[in-house]
């Protein structure tokens, strides 16, 4: 986790200094700053045949004092939402395909537009600003730009999934009763540690994995759509089944850690 924090810090520092890359596969439709609403915006189009699953952008604000600027960065990665929805539909084949609300939960399909907006609340001394995208990852596991921190975030999430698996396996080996309560306690302790992660993107992913696992342990039929809390009669068998589902999701997640450079010609939409 320390390496993750250091890697993200270095990349964000580079981005804040303006060291951004040209992103092949994106078309910038429009961008600007609305002084009335104090809003920065940028609209881009996915110009590749594959869906965009993650992108990182930074926005810079210029103040009346030309020597003063402020830069902040954001990362949007919908891989978790995509894989969890896929797993839910696998458990419940009758579950309809759902379009999740909000851009942070949806891929950007080929030819689709995505608008980024940042409302600035620093004061009246702002004269202008801009948004720039410096990294993109697609559903075919290709990337453009500085994708190190996308990989770092996904790695942190996978490591937390592996922690959940180890905790359950240790409980099954030890055979302590009540088993589920014991596992939840360990995960809650880990959640406290995750909340102190200096890498905000990593922290959010780690906490999501742990909270999701806790919910499913408290609600044994959650994967089937039943959110009633109860303790199953055979806790050992339930944990074994939960572990199979959890490991399956982890295996799918691991497939998207090795990103390769996107071809600059082939795979672009016309």
N, C-alpha and C positions, 0 to 999 in steps of 0.2 A: 504494500500500500504506500510506503514511503517513496518507492520509485515512481509510482503512479502520480503522486502529488508533485514530485519534482519535475517529471516529464511535462505535466500539464502546465506547471508554472512557467517553465522555459518556453513552451510554445505560445502561451498567452502573452508573455513578455515580448516575444518576437512579433506577434500580431499587433500589439499595441504600438510598436515602433514603425508600423507600416510595411513590414515585410510580408506582404500577402502575395499569393500566386494567381496567375491567370487561370481560370477554371474552364477547360475545354468541356463541352457538353452542357453548358449553361448559356442562355441568352438573357441578358438584362433588358427587360422591356422598358422600365422607367425607374427613376429614383429621384428623391428630392427632400426638401425640408419645408414644412408648412409653419411659418412663423406665428400664425394665428393660433393654431392648436398645439404648437411646440412639438410637432411630430416628425420624426424621420421615417422614411419609407423606401422600400426597394421591392420591385416586382421582378421575379425571374421566371424563366420557362425551362423546363427540363427538355433538353434537346437530344437526349439519348433514348434508345429503345428500352432500356431498363428503368425501373422505378428508383427514385432517390429515397434512400432509407435514413440518411443522416447528412446534416450540413452544419458547418460552423461559420459564424459571422461575427464581425466586430463593428461597432458604431462609434464614431468619433464626433465630439461636439467642439465647435470653435467658439470662443468667447470674444467679447469686444477687445479684450487685451490679447493681441495676436500671439503673444508668447504662451498663452494659457490654453490648453486643450485637455479633454478628458475622453478616455477610451475605455469601453467595456465590451466584453465578448459573451456570446451565448452559443450554446450547442443544442441542436435538436436531433435526437436519435430515436426513431420509432421502431427499431428492431424488436425491442421488448414487447411492445404492444402487438406487433405483427405475429411474433412467435406464440405469445400467450393466447391470441385469438385462434390461431391455427390449432393449438393444443386443445382449446375449449371445443372447437368444432369436431376434433377427433374423438373426444369423449362423448359429445352429443351430436351425432351426425345430422340430426334434424334441426340443429341450430342454424338459423339463417345467417348469411353473411352480413355483418353489421359495419356500417361506416361510423367510426368513432368520431366524437365531437372534438374540434380543435385541431390546428395544424400540427401540434406536437404529438399527435397520435395517428397521423395519417401519412402514408407515403406520397410522394409527388410523382404521379404517373407520367409516362412519356407524353410530351406535348402539353402537359398541364402547367398552369401558372401557380405560383405561390407568392403571396405578398407578405413581406416582413414589415412590421411597424414597431417603432420605439417612441413612446411618449416621454419627452424630456421634462423633468421637473426641477432643474437646477437653479432657475431664476431668469430674470429679464436680460441678463448680460450676454445671452447666446446670440450669435449672429448667423451661424450656419452649422452644418454637420453633414455626415455621410455614413452610409452603411456599405461594408464590403464583405463578400463571401470568400473565405480562404481555404475551405476544404469541403468536399462532397464525397459521399459513398453511395454506391448504387446496389441494387438487389442482386446483381450478378457478381458481387464481391469485388468490384473494381472501385478505384478512387481517383480523384484529382485533388491536387493541393497538398497541404500538410495534414495528413490523416493520422499522425501519431497519437493525438489526444482522443480521436474517435476510438482507436484501438485500445488506448489506456482505459477509457471508460468501460468499454465492452469487456476488457480483461478483468477489471475490478468487479463487474457484475458476475462474471463466470466464477471468479474465485469465491464470491459469496455463495453462489449456488453450490459449489463444491463443499463449502463449510456446512451448509444445511445437510448435504448428503452424508458427510462424515459424522455429524452429530446424530443423525438417525441410525446409522450403522453401528455407532458406539452404543446407543441405547439398546438396539436389538441384540448386540453381543453381551452387554452387561445384564440385561433382563431385569432392570430395576422397575418396580411398580410404584406409583402409576407412571407408565412409560411416556405417555403423551404430555402430561404435565411437566415431566422432567425435561423433555425436549423443548417445550415452549419456554421454559425458564432459561435454558442455555441460549436460545435464539434471542430472547429479550435482552440478555446481558451483551450479546454481540451487537444488538441494535444500538445500545448505548455507546459502544465503541465506534460504530459506523457514523453516528451523529457528530463525531468529532473529527472526521476525516477532512483534512485541509483541501482536498480536491472536491469542490462542490458537486460537479457532475458525477464523480465516482460515488460520493456520499448519497446522492439521491437514488442512484441505481442500487446500491447496497441495501439501503433502507427499504426500497421497494421489494426486493427479493425476500428479505427477512419478514416484512409485514405480510406479504402475500403467503408465505409459508405458514406463519402463525394463524392467519385467517383459515387456511385450509385444514390445519390441525384442530382448530376449535370447531370447525364446521365440516365434519367428515364427508358430507355429500355436496360440498360446495361446487366441485367440478361437474356435478350433475344438475346444478341449478338450485339446490336446496341449501339455504343459508341458516338453517336451524342449528343451534349449538347443542352438541351432546357428545358423550364419550362412548365410542363403539364397544360392544361386548368383547370382541377380540382385538385388543389394541395392537398386538404384535402383527396380526395379519393386515390390519389397516395400515400400519407403518410400512410394511413391505410393499403394499400396493401404492402407497403415496410415494415411496422411494422410486419405484419403477417409473411413475409419471414424471416425477421431478427430474430424474436422470435423463429421461428421454428429451425433456425440454432443454436440459443443459447440453446434451449432445448436439442438438440443433443450433443452440447458441454458439457453441465452439466452432461450428463450421464457418462462421462469419467473422472470425478474428484475423484470418490471413487474407488481407486485401492486396490486390495487385494493381499496378498502374493501368488506368483505362487507355484503350487505344484511341488515338486522336482522330481517327477517320472512321474505322469500322464500328458499327453499333450506334451511330448517330441517326436521329430521325431526320426525315427529309422535309 
